[in-house]
Amino acid sequence: MLLAKDEVLALRAQSGASVDFDALVDRYAARIHAFCMRATGSPADAEDLTQATFLAAFECLGSYNADRPFGPWLYGIASNQCRMWHRRRGRMAERVPRVLDTVKDPAPTPDRLVEQADSARVIRRVLAGMPSTYRAAVSCRCLQGMSTREIAEVLGISVEATAKRLARGMTMLRERLEACGLSLPD
């Protein structure tokens, strides 16, 4: 079996090569931080959760199976760290992402910037009103660009269940945005 670069680095890190784990941290730190930022809305908390994610990953590295992709395994740890963060603060439901991926004009006008900010607020409100099971799947797809299989691994559910959640969640998101006069890009 031919392994991808991340899986090779993880295997070597399992054998004690800390430089390879450092390389994985370098490759994923910004993405994990963005994921945690979307879950908490707080840069400081996102930084703490990013560090906690990599610490937990390092401690659990012995249980990593290189037959599975490294990225979803790591996102699963980050997702668990965020869930624990919310539980500790008495917020069982995930918070809505504060930063949304939007198409930016090359030279936006002040009016366009206000319009984008208003749209982002509406999208955050719409996502906040969605059930957390759908919100988590939609956020992983739309904000992290994860595949259905990767989302399934992060959420710890089957690919079929993930596909259903995505379909229902995207339909719900589209309907609610259309009711607010917005639409999702294709």
Sequence and secondary structure as in RCSB ss.txt:
>XXXX:A:sequence
MLLAKDEVLALRAQSGASVDFDALVDRYAARIHAFCMRATGSPADAEDLTQATFLAAFECLGSYNADRPFGPWLY
GIASNQCRMWHRRRGRMAERVPRVLDTVKDPAPTPDRLVEQADSARVIRRVLAGMPSTYRAAVSCRCLQGMSTRE
IAEVLGISVEATAKRLARGMTMLRERLEACGLSLPD
>XXXX:A:secstr
    HHHHHHHHHHTT HHHHHHHHHHHHHHHHHHHHHHHS HHHHHHHHHHHHHHHHHHGGG  TTS HHHHHH
HHHHHHHHHHHHHTT  S    SS      SS  HHHHHHHHHHHHHHHHHHHHS HHHHHHHHHHHHH   HHH
HHHHHTS HHHHHHHHHHHHHHHHHHHHHTT     
